[in-house]
Amino acid sequence: MQLDEILKRMETGEETTKTASAPGADDSQAALDAALDKTAAPAEPAPESPDAVATLMKTANELAATEKEAELAHSHLLGQAFADGAIAKFAQFDAQVRDAVPQTGQAQAPVNPLQKMAAEYNQGHDAALQQVHDTAAEEFLKGAEEVNLLVRHAAAQQQAQ
């Protein structure tokens, strides 16, 4: 008797309505105990043989190869998505550049967005360097003025002595 059959009988109430002294009740209880003991007892592992180890290694290698193929396919999909996104973004930049260039009868040299960005970077860089230079020059002049005051004060003290 299987555990499912026993539980099904218990649910439908076939043998549950009998008293404990009824002949079928002991059989059902014994069958239930036997099924529970069978499922609760751990199965004894088969003794290891070189074939079992080889089979396990072969299965592990096949699984690793399958996993590597899946990762490779996933990376290809990610690469394609990245490339598609980059191309779409470049198309947006191209459209912005075309819109920014005035539409005149003359053909003008196309503006390279990278050159434009490089020029803006250089202007910002030059402005920042100029500001650093100006600040350094101001601080140097303040320090030189304080040193001159200290030198004059020291000279005045020497003359007073």
Helices and strands as residue ranges (DSSP letters): H 3-12, H 23-40, H 50-100, H 113-160
